[in-house]
Amino acid sequence: MTTHPNGSKPGLFRANSLALSLNPTTSPQTAASAWSQDPEKQQWPRRQSQCFVFPDGSDSTTKSKNEEHGLSSDLSSPTSPASIPKDEVIYPEGGLRAWLVVFGSFCGMLAAFGYMNIIGVYQAYLAENQLGGFDEQAIGWIFSVYVFLAFFCGVQIGPVFDAHGPRWIVAAGTVFLLLSVFLMGECTKYWHFMIVFGILGGIGTSLIFTPAVSSIGHWFFAKRGTATGIAAVGGSMGGVIFPLMLQNLFPKIGWAWSNRILAFIFAGLLIFANLFIRSRLPPQPGGSVLPDFKIFRDPSFLLCTVGTFFLEYGLFVPITYLVSYTLHSGASNPTFAFQIIAIFNAGSCIGRWIPGYMADLMGRYNTMLLTVALCMISTLGLWVPATVLSENAETPSSTILGLLITYCVLMGFASGSNISLTPVCVGMLCDTEEYGRYYATCYTIVSFGTLTGIPICGAIIQASGGAYWGVALWTGICYVLAFGCFAAVRVIKAGWKLTAFY
């Protein structure tokens, strides 16, 4: 068991620098000043309390302290700030309210990330219909603006979540996202799609998924990877259900009513998101809503952000272009080409939950490294060869299709951690009360990768004469760089020992 504040064995509640005060009335700057003036308190992060959990949900340290002062150990009863020391924090790690938060986040991500995961279907459909006169790079800007805003808006949303909680943020996101989906059915021109999908949809997605992810961190620590993974499965399920639904509806009822039906489904899901997404602690009044970029002075957080940058840079290439590549290769009929993204997202469903569960058992960064390595190997070993072989007319279609399906399953599974584990990895580097700010600051930087990534890949396709081997190779390189960054964070925090839990 490591003695590092962020690396203790899951299942043990800890009193350390990651712990969240149950009465967070002191700003991080004030708290830092107070610790620096007390030599004895400067040592407490190194002297963590390792406490086993009792059946009633309390830990050994809290139980003994409560018994000394004649206090009840029933954690479900209201507790005054004075009755719990600031360095003793209990995460619920379950219970009805905590799992309802996970369910609300699941529903929110099913709508928000479901919308994000159908961009490949939209891209292929629009390129052949409403936007048939535009090249790949121009169409790519619509989807890159969407993904950019989905992440960039976190620069304000995360700190607002820290200061005011999730209620009004999720409500605003519901309005933006539903407007986007309903109005998609009325779009006919390029600028229509840019405003309705790129801007309205991007802002709405961000307003929903940022509090959906951040709120889970208020209720779980030892099981945070599992809880976040379960919620993130919603996005992948949406990426399976909605592409198949749209593919079936487009020829039957047309573009407009297909999107309206999608909007009605989103409305039902977002009702649950509004009801159940909650933060555990009272809002912190007076908190700044501006990101604090001074946190990049921490090399670990800087490397984690750069690693996440390349993860998302690589992830949205196959999500956007797998359908178009399958149509281009001629290895299958158009019907199956639209289904290929559903296969990818089906793998991602499992890949968002299982790595989260593994992360709680073997370490969050250890699990992240394994999944990123699988992304890297599957892309360079399967998708790159498939894109090269598809340019040779003598290559059997069955060979290309076999490589492509295998890639979608493996890459879908491995890339699931790109969404479910990155919030957990960010959360290991900060205090929980600053989780929203750190997460938002990280994804503000990441968003610039998503803004440029899709159009750049569109330009690569044009420069390659319509071939896709360049974008496949670019995806593999992104995962190589991401692996290096996360490996560096793991070495900084836990050393070179392979068996270290981190």
C-alpha positions in Angstrom: 0.0 0.0 0.0 1.5 3.3 -1.1 1.7 6.2 1.4 1.1 8.8 -1.3 -2.1 10.8 -0.6 -3.7 9.9 -3.9 -2.5 6.3 -4.1 -4.0 4.4 -1.2 -5.8 1.1 -1.7 -9.4 1.5 -2.8 -12.0 0.5 -0.2 -10.2 2.4 2.6 -11.4 5.8 3.5 -8.7 8.3 3.9 -8.0 11.5 5.6 -5.7 13.3 3.2 -5.3 16.2 0.9 -7.9 14.9 -1.5 -10.5 14.9 1.3 -13.3 17.3 0.9 -14.3 19.4 3.9 -18.0 19.0 4.9 -18.1 22.7 5.6 -16.0 24.3 2.7 -16.0 27.9 3.8 -12.3 28.5 3.4 -10.9 29.3 0.0 -8.0 27.2 -1.2 -5.7 30.2 -1.0 -6.7 30.9 2.6 -6.4 27.2 3.5 -2.9 27.0 2.0 -1.8 30.1 4.0 -3.2 28.6 7.2 -1.3 25.3 6.7 1.9 27.0 6.0 1.8 28.8 9.3 1.3 25.6 11.3 4.3 23.4 11.2 2.5 20.5 12.8 -0.4 20.6 10.3 2.1 20.7 7.4 2.9 17.1 8.1 -0.7 15.7 8.2 -1.0 14.8 4.5 1.9 12.4 4.9 0.4 10.9 8.1 -2.8 9.7 6.4 -5.4 7.8 8.5 -5.9 4.3 7.1 -9.4 3.3 8.4 -11.5 0.3 7.6 -15.2 0.7 6.9 -17.7 -0.5 9.5 -21.0 -2.0 8.4 -22.8 1.1 9.3 -20.8 3.2 6.8 -18.5 4.8 9.3 -14.7 4.3 9.6 -12.6 3.3 12.5 -11.0 6.7 13.1 -14.3 8.6 12.9 -16.0 6.1 15.1 -13.3 6.3 17.8 -13.3 10.1 17.7 -17.1 10.3 17.9 -17.1 7.9 20.9 -14.6 10.1 22.7 -16.9 13.1 22.4 -20.1 11.2 23.0 -21.3 11.7 19.4 -23.4 9.3 17.4 -21.7 7.5 14.6 -24.8 7.4 12.5 -23.7 9.2 9.3 -27.2 9.6 8.0 -28.1 12.1 10.7 -27.4 15.8 10.2 -23.9 16.6 11.2 -22.7 20.0 12.2 -19.4 21.3 10.9 -18.0 21.4 14.3 -18.6 17.7 15.0 -16.3 16.5 12.2 -12.7 17.5 12.0 -11.7 19.1 8.6 -9.2 16.3 7.9 -11.8 13.5 8.5 -14.1 13.0 5.5 -16.5 10.3 4.7 -17.6 9.7 1.1 -21.0 8.0 1.0 -19.7 5.4 -1.6 -23.3 4.3 -2.1 -26.8 4.5 -0.8 -30.0 5.5 -2.6 -29.2 9.2 -3.1 -25.7 8.5 -4.4 -26.9 5.9 -6.9 -29.7 8.2 -8.0 -27.1 10.8 -8.9 -25.3 8.1 -11.0 -28.7 7.3 -12.7 -29.3 11.0 -13.4 -25.8 11.3 -14.8 -26.4 8.2 -16.9 -29.6 9.7 -18.4 -27.9 13.0 -19.0 -24.9 11.4 -20.8 -27.2 9.1 -22.8 -28.7 12.2 -24.3 -25.6 14.5 -24.4 -22.9 12.0 -25.4 -25.5 10.1 -27.5 -25.8 13.2 -29.6 -22.0 13.5 -29.8 -21.6 9.8 -30.8 -23.9 10.2 -33.8 -21.8 12.9 -35.5 -20.4 10.2 -37.8 -23.9 9.4 -39.1 -24.7 13.1 -39.5 -21.4 13.7 -41.3 -22.0 10.9 -43.8 -25.7 11.8 -44.4 -25.1 15.5 -44.8 -22.2 14.9 -47.2 -24.5 13.0 -49.5 -27.6 15.2 -49.1 -28.0 18.8 -47.8 -24.3 19.6 -47.9 -23.3 17.6 -50.9 -21.6 20.6 -52.5 -19.1 21.1 -49.7 -15.8 19.3 -49.2 -14.9 17.1 -46.2 -12.9 19.9 -44.5 -15.8 22.4 -44.7 -18.3 19.9 -43.3 -15.8 18.9 -40.6 -15.8 22.4 -39.2 -19.5 22.1 -38.2 -18.7 19.0 -36.0 -15.4 20.4 -34.7 -17.2 23.5 -33.5 -19.7 21.3 -31.7 -17.1 19.2 -30.0 -15.0 22.3 -29.2 -17.9 24.0 -27.5 -18.9 20.8 -25.7 -15.5 20.9 -23.9 -14.5 24.6 -24.0 -17.7 25.8 -22.2 -16.4 23.9 -19.2 -14.2 26.9 -18.5 -17.2 28.6 -17.0 -19.5 25.7 -16.2 -17.0 23.8 -13.9 -16.4 26.8 -11.6 -20.1 27.7 -11.6 -20.8 24.1 -10.6 -18.4 24.5 -7.7 -20.0 27.7 -6.6 -23.7 27.1 -7.2 -24.3 23.4 -7.8 -25.7 21.6 -10.8 -29.5 22.4 -10.8 -29.7 25.5 -13.1 -26.8 24.3 -15.2 -28.5 21.1 -16.2 -31.8 23.0 -16.7 -30.1 25.4 -19.1 -28.4 22.5 -20.9 -31.8 20.8 -21.4 -33.2 23.9 -23.2 -30.1 24.3 -25.5 -29.9 20.6 -26.4 -33.6 20.2 -27.1 -33.6 23.3 -29.2 -30.7 22.0 -31.2 -32.2 18.6 -31.9 -35.7 19.9 -32.7 -34.3 22.6 -35.1 -32.0 20.2 -36.9 -35.0 18.9 -38.8 -35.5 22.4 -40.2 -31.9 23.0 -41.3 -31.1 23.1 -45.1 -28.1 25.4 -45.4 -24.5 25.3 -44.2 -24.9 28.2 -41.7 -28.1 26.6 -40.4 -26.1 23.5 -39.3 -23.3 25.5 -37.9 -25.6 27.5 -35.6 -28.0 24.8 -34.7 -25.7 21.8 -34.3 -22.3 23.4 -33.9 -23.2 26.2 -31.5 -26.5 25.3 -29.8 -25.7 21.6 -29.6 -22.2 22.1 -28.4 -23.2 24.5 -25.6 -26.1 22.2 -24.6 -23.9 19.1 -24.4 -21.4 20.9 -22.2 -24.0 22.3 -19.8 -25.2 18.7 -19.2 -22.1 16.5 -19.2 -19.9 18.7 -17.0 -22.1 18.7 -14.0 -23.1 15.0 -14.7 -19.4 14.0 -14.4 -18.5 16.4 -11.6 -21.4 15.6 -9.3 -20.3 11.9 -9.1 -17.1 13.0 -7.5 -19.1 14.5 -4.5 -20.5 11.1 -3.7 -17.8 8.5 -4.5 -14.1 8.2 -4.0 -13.0 4.6 -3.6 -15.7 3.6 -6.1 -15.4 6.7 -8.2 -14.1 4.9 -11.2 -16.9 2.4 -11.2 -19.6 5.0 -10.6 -18.2 7.3 -13.4 -17.9 4.3 -15.7 -21.5 3.3 -15.2 -22.8 6.8 -15.9 -20.5 7.1 -19.0 -22.0 3.9 -20.4 -25.0 6.0 -21.2 -23.1 7.9 -23.8 -22.0 4.7 -25.6 -25.5 3.2 -25.4 -26.8 6.3 -27.1 -24.1 5.8 -29.8 -25.5 2.3 -30.4 -29.2 3.0 -30.2 -29.5 6.4 -32.0 -27.4 5.6 -35.1 -29.4 2.5 -35.8 -32.6 4.3 -35.1 -31.8 7.2 -37.5 -30.6 4.8 -40.2 -34.0 3.1 -40.0 -36.0 6.3 -39.8 -34.3 8.4 -42.5 -35.7 6.5 -45.5 -39.1 6.0 -43.9 -40.1 9.3 -42.4 -37.4 11.7 -43.7 -34.8 13.9 -42.1 -37.1 16.3 -40.2 -39.3 13.8 -38.3 -36.3 11.5 -37.6 -34.7 14.4 -35.6 -38.0 15.3 -33.9 -38.4 11.8 -32.6 -34.8 11.9 -31.4 -35.6 15.2 -29.6 -38.7 13.7 -27.8 -36.5 10.8 -26.5 -33.9 13.3 -25.3 -36.7 15.2 -23.5 -37.7 12.1 -21.5 -34.1 11.4 -20.6 -33.3 14.9 -19.5 -36.2 15.0 -17.1 -34.4 12.3 -15.0 -31.1 14.2 -15.3 -32.8 17.4 -13.9 -34.4 15.4 -11.1 -31.4 13.4 -9.9 -28.1 15.2 -10.7 -27.1 16.8 -7.4 -24.0 17.8 -5.5 -23.5 16.5 -2.0 -22.1 19.7 -0.4 -23.7 23.1 0.0 -22.7 25.6 -2.7 -19.6 27.7 -2.0 -20.8 31.4 -2.2 -18.5 34.0 -3.5 -16.3 31.6 -5.5 -14.7 32.8 -8.7 -16.0 31.5 -12.0 -12.7 32.1 -13.7 -10.3 29.2 -14.3 -7.0 29.2 -12.4 -4.3 28.4 -14.9 -1.7 28.5 -12.2 -2.6 24.9 -11.5 -0.5 24.0 -14.6 2.5 24.7 -12.5 1.9 21.2 -11.2 3.8 19.0 -13.7 1.5 16.0 -13.1 -1.6 18.0 -13.9 0.1 19.6 -17.0 1.0 16.1 -18.3 -2.4 14.8 -17.5 -4.0 17.6 -19.5 -1.6 17.1 -22.5 -2.3 13.4 -22.4 -6.1 14.0 -22.4 -5.6 16.5 -25.3 -4.1 13.8 -27.5 -6.7 11.2 -26.3 -9.6 13.3 -27.5 -7.7 14.4 -30.6 -7.4 10.8 -31.5 -10.8 9.6 -30.3 -13.0 11.9 -32.5 -11.3 10.9 -35.7 -12.8 7.3 -35.9 -16.1 8.6 -34.4 -16.4 11.1 -37.2 -14.9 9.2 -40.2 -15.5 5.5 -39.7 -18.8 5.6 -41.6 -17.3 7.7 -44.4 -14.3 5.4 -44.6 -16.5 2.3 -44.8 -18.5 3.8 -47.6 -15.3 4.8 -49.4 -13.7 1.3 -49.0 -16.6 -0.4 -50.8 -16.1 -3.4 -48.5 -19.8 -3.4 -47.5 -23.1 -2.0 -48.5 -24.3 1.4 -47.4 -26.6 0.0 -44.8 -23.8 -1.8 -42.9 -21.6 1.3 -43.3 -24.0 3.3 -41.1 -24.1 0.4 -38.6 -20.3 0.3 -38.2 -20.4 3.2 -35.7 -23.0 1.3 -33.6 -20.5 -1.6 -33.4 -17.8 0.8 -32.3 -20.1 2.3 -29.6 -21.2 -1.2 -28.5 -17.6 -2.0 -27.6 -17.4 1.4 -25.9 -20.4 0.5 -23.7 -18.4 -2.3 -22.1 -15.2 -0.3 -22.2 -16.7 2.5 -20.2 -17.7 0.3 -17.3 -15.1 -2.5 -17.0 -12.1 -0.2 -17.0 -13.8 1.9 -14.3 -14.3 -1.2 -12.2 -10.7 -2.3 -12.9 -9.4 1.1 -11.9 -10.8 0.8 -8.4 -9.0 -2.6 -8.0 -5.6 -2.0 -9.7 -5.3 1.8 -9.9 -6.7 4.5 -12.1 -3.6 5.5 -14.0 -2.5 1.8 -14.3 -5.8 1.0 -16.0 -5.6 4.1 -18.2 -2.2 3.1 -19.4 -3.5 -0.4 -20.4 -6.5 1.0 -22.3 -4.5 3.7 -24.1 -2.0 1.0 -25.1 -4.8 -1.1 -26.6 -6.1 2.0 -28.5 -2.6 2.6 -29.9 -2.0 -1.1 -30.9 -5.5 -1.6 -32.4 -5.2 1.6 -34.5 -1.7 1.0 -35.8 -2.2 -2.8 -36.2 -5.7 -2.9 -37.6 -7.1 0.4 -38.9 -3.9 1.6 -40.7 -3.5 -1.8 -42.5 -7.2 -1.7 -43.5 -7.0 1.8 -44.9 -3.8 0.9 -46.9 -5.3 -2.4 -48.2 -8.5 -0.7 -49.3 -6.6 1.3 -51.8 -5.6 -1.9 -53.6 -8.5 -3.1 -55.8 -7.3 -6.7 -55.6 -7.7 -6.8 -51.8 -10.7 -9.0 -50.9 -13.6 -7.1 -49.3 -13.7 -9.8 -46.5 -10.2 -8.9 -45.5 -10.9 -5.2 -45.1 -14.2 -5.8 -43.4 -12.6 -8.3 -41.0 -9.9 -5.8 -40.0 -12.5 -3.0 -39.7 -14.9 -4.9 -37.5 -12.2 -6.2 -35.2 -10.8 -2.7 -35.0 -14.2 -1.2 -34.1 -14.7 -3.8 -31.3 -11.2 -3.4 -29.8 -10.9 0.3 -30.3 -14.5 0.9 -29.0 -13.7 -1.1 -25.9 -10.4 0.6 -25.2 -11.5 4.1 -26.1 -14.4 3.9 -23.6 -11.9 4.8 -20.9 -11.1 8.1 -22.8 -14.4 9.4 -21.4 -14.9 7.4 -18.2 -11.4 7.4 -16.7 -10.1 10.9 -17.6 -12.3 12.7 -15.0 -11.2 10.2 -12.4 -7.5 10.7 -13.3 -7.9 14.5 -13.1 -9.7 14.1 -9.8 -6.7 12.3 -8.3 -4.6 15.4 -8.7 -6.7 17.9 -6.8 -8.9 18.5 -3.8 -12.5 17.4 -4.3 -13.9 20.9 -3.7 -11.8 22.1 -6.7 -12.7 19.1 -8.8 -15.1 21.0 -11.1 -12.4 23.8 -11.7 -9.6 21.3 -12.5 -11.8 19.3 -14.7 -13.1 22.3 -16.6 -9.6 23.9 -16.9 -8.2 20.6 -18.3 -11.0 20.3 -20.9 -10.7 23.9 -21.9 -7.2 23.1 -23.2 -8.4 19.8 -24.6 -11.2 21.5 -26.5 -8.7 23.3 -28.8 -7.6 19.9 -30.0 -11.1 18.9 -30.9 -11.7 22.2 -32.7 -8.8 21.6 -35.1 -8.7 17.8 -35.2 -11.7 17.0 -37.4 -11.0 19.7 -40.1 -7.3 18.8 -40.1 -8.2 15.2 -40.8 -10.6 16.3 -43.5 -7.7 18.2 -45.1 -5.5 15.1 -44.8 -8.1 13.0 -46.6 -8.2 15.6 -49.4 -4.4 15.7 -49.6 -4.3 11.9 -49.8 -6.7 11.9 -52.8 -9.6 10.6 -50.8 -7.6 7.9 -49.0 -8.0 7.4 -45.3 -4.6 5.9 -44.3 -3.3 9.4 -43.3 -6.0 9.9 -40.7 -5.6 6.4 -39.4 -1.9 6.9 -38.9 -2.5 10.3 -37.3 -4.9 8.7 -34.8 -2.3 6.1 -33.9 0.4 8.8 -33.3 -2.0 10.7 -31.0 -2.4 7.6 -28.8 1.4 7.1 -28.7 1.8 10.7 -27.3 -1.1 10.2 -24.9 0.4 7.0 -23.5 3.7 8.8 -22.9 2.1 11.6 -21.0 0.0 9.4 -18.7 3.0 7.1 -18.1 5.0 10.1 -17.0 2.3 11.1 -14.5 2.2 7.6 -13.1 6.0 7.6 -12.7 6.0 11.0 -11.0 3.3 9.9 -8.5 4.1 6.2 -7.9 7.6 5.6 -9.2 8.8 3.0 -11.6 7.6 0.0 -9.7 5.2 -1.9 -12.0 3.1 -3.3 -9.0 2.6 0.2 -7.4 -1.1 1.0 -7.0 -1.9 4.3 -8.6 
